């Protein structure tokens, strides 16, 4: 059986490696992977509506859904959030993400479940569950444990344990365990997205932090631009635009944070050096004070 078209192969590889809200930090690892996957059957696409796994027009990624109603505005971190995203490779919708964030008694728990949909689910029905648990401090989220677990490809499971008292982080993946210095403010791949609700971004021009995926710790640097707007299926939002500086031969990450919803990420785009894009857009946002 021959390999799939390049854009589908790379999308599936990315999906298997990460799982989405996490995708903002993971996509660049998969975009250059050479992992081969089976080719799906030819698509039969209706002319009058998009289906899961079928191409949709570029404008459809941004257009609010018919009858969509913007959620109640949110000025600070809630006690509970339940959100959903659609994930696209180019104009192909290939995954959904459902996430829950809760905070109680000075602690937090985040769970993210990513599932392939449509034709992608036919030949690789993977489900990826990612969790982050930790404490709430004056500076926001302080992770204690991070896990990334796959239903099928279990050898790719990873874990990170944070020891803030000893300033050490223990990473666990298929290569085994190793301990590294734990730098101040380090986030995991999931908590990093929710830390935007706590970060002092007003009048901030740059944002720098450390993040782990359970296998390694990377440094990230972004430029912050205020007074933007963004349209997603859930509606049109005032936004902070957070983007990595463009560099020749490297991926660029762009994130739109909804300023009237506690700077929650409502759209994320990864563009690789060839111009191919991975896009994640908010489709559901429910909060409890």
Secondary structure as GFF3:
##gff-version 3
##sequence-region A 1 289
A	DSSP	alpha_helix	6	17	.	.	.	ID=ss1
A	DSSP	alpha_helix	23	31	.	.	.	ID=ss2
A	DSSP	alpha_helix	58	62	.	.	.	ID=ss3
A	DSSP	beta_strand	80	89	.	.	.	ID=ss4
A	DSSP	beta_strand	92	104	.	.	.	ID=ss5
A	DSSP	beta_strand	107	116	.	.	.	ID=ss6
A	DSSP	alpha_helix	118	123	.	.	.	ID=ss7
A	DSSP	beta_strand	127	137	.	.	.	ID=ss8
A	DSSP	beta_strand	140	150	.	.	.	ID=ss9
A	DSSP	three_ten_helix	154	156	.	.	.	ID=ss10
A	DSSP	beta_strand	158	163	.	.	.	ID=ss11
A	DSSP	beta_strand	168	173	.	.	.	ID=ss12
A	DSSP	beta_strand	176	181	.	.	.	ID=ss13
A	DSSP	beta_strand	187	188	.	.	.	ID=ss14
A	DSSP	alpha_helix	191	194	.	.	.	ID=ss15
A	DSSP	three_ten_helix	195	197	.	.	.	ID=ss16
A	DSSP	beta_strand	206	212	.	.	.	ID=ss17
A	DSSP	beta_strand	217	232	.	.	.	ID=ss18
A	DSSP	beta_strand	235	243	.	.	.	ID=ss19
A	DSSP	beta_strand	252	258	.	.	.	ID=ss20
A	DSSP	beta_strand	264	271	.	.	.	ID=ss21
A	DSSP	beta_strand	277	288	.	.	.	ID=ss22
###
